[in-house]
Amino acid sequence: MPQFDFVAFGAGFAGLTAANRAAELGLRAVVLERETDERHINNSRVTNGVANIAYNPIDLPVDDMVAVIERASAGNADPVLARAFAASSQRVIEWLRAEDVVFDRLNGENAIATGALRLAPHRRAVNGIDWDGNCGDVVLQQLEKNLG
């Protein structure tokens, strides 16, 4: 019977990211997914891929991001958690890029979140589910490949 040090439940962004990171740290990692279709539809696969915090780019400098979180929460965010999130977001983006995940930026296409990072290639704004070969689908395939 195979032995594993780390088990992730679900082959979405969270499960595949956690398993890839565990494998990087030398653990024997496996991902368990209840769906049998290799490219099943899930929230990660159909995302529009925009990464923002309260409509601001997720890669702002730490103090700027903390200020955004404080404003957006009307001062109700835990300051320690807000700072931890802000400090970690840059590292997460760098890790994803090291995993060959590609980002581009919203530039005028969405006035609310202009400058926000988004997964590439991005989905077109069309009716229906248009995920095949677009942002989330490409990221999941890359993370699956990296996990081996």
N, C-alpha and C positions, 0 to 999 in steps of 0.2 A: 504494500500500500504506500502511495507517495506521501512524503512528509513535507510540510510547509511551515515556515516561520511566520508567514503573514498571509491572511486571507482577506480579500476585498469582496464585498457583495455588491454586484452591479457593475456593468461595463460602460458606465457613463463617465463623464469627466472626473468625478470624485474618485470612483473606484480605480480607474486606469491610472490617474495621477498618483494616487497613494501606492498602488502596486509598483509602478515604475520607480518611485522614490525609494520604496523599501528594497527593491532589487539593487538600486544604486548603492545602498548602504550594506549590501552583502547578504540580504535576507533572501530566502527562497520564497518567492511570492507567487500567488495564484489569484485569478479573478473568477468568481462564480457569477454566472448570469443565467437567469431563469428562461430567457428567450432562446429559442433554438436557431432562428435565422441570424446568420453572421452579421448582417447589416440591418437589424431590427430598428424600428422607429422608437426613439426615446427623446426626452427633452434636450439632451446634449447634442443629438444629431440634427435636430431641426432649429437650433438657436439661430438668431440673427447675428450673434457673435460680438455685439457691442459690449465693451467692458467700461463701465462708468460708475461713479459714486455720486448720486444726486446730480446726474447730468454733467459731471465734470470728469476729465480724463483720470483714469485710475493710476497713472504714473506721475501724478503731481509730486513735488517735493513734500516730505513728511509733514512739515508744519502747515503747509497749504492744505493738504488733505485733511488734517485734523481740524482745521478751521471750517472746511466744507462740511465735515461730519457734524461738528458742533452747531453750525447754522441750520443744516437740514434736519437735525433732531431737536431743534429749539432748546439746545442745552441739556437734553435728556440723555445723551449718550454717555456711557461710562468713559471718562477721560483716559484711563489706562487701556481699555479695550480699543478705543479709537486710535490711540497712538500705536498700539501693537498692530492693528490692521494696516494703518498707513505705512508703518515701517516694513511690514511684510510684503506689501503689494508689489514693490519694485523687484524684490527677490523672486516672487512667483513669476512675474513676466520674464525675467532673465532666465529662470529655469525652463519655462515653456519654450523660449527661443532656443535654448540649448538642446531641447528635444525636437528641434526643427519645426516648431509651430510658427507660422508666419502671421504677422499682424500688419495692418495698414491703419490709416486714420480716417475718421469722418471729416470731410472737408467741404462744408457748405451743403451737404446732402441732407443734413438734419440739424437745423439751427439750434435745437435744444442741446445737443451733445457734440457740437463741433469740436474737433480735436481729440475726441475719445478714440481709444484703441478699439479695433475690431478684428476679429479673426478673418483671415483671407484664405481662399477667395470668398468674398461676401455673397450672401443670397440676394437675388433681385427682389424688388418689392412687387410681388405678384400674388394673386389669389391662389389659395391652395398650399399644399406642402411641397415645396421645391427644395429638397435637401440634398439630393444625390450629387456628390462632387463639390459641395459647397462647405463653407466654414466648419461647422460642427462635425460634419461627416468626415472631412479631411483630417481634422484634429484627432478624432477617435481612431481612424485608420493608422495615423502616425504613431499614436501612443500604443496601439496594439502591436504594431510592427516593432517598436522599440522594446517592448516587454519580451518579445520573442515568443 
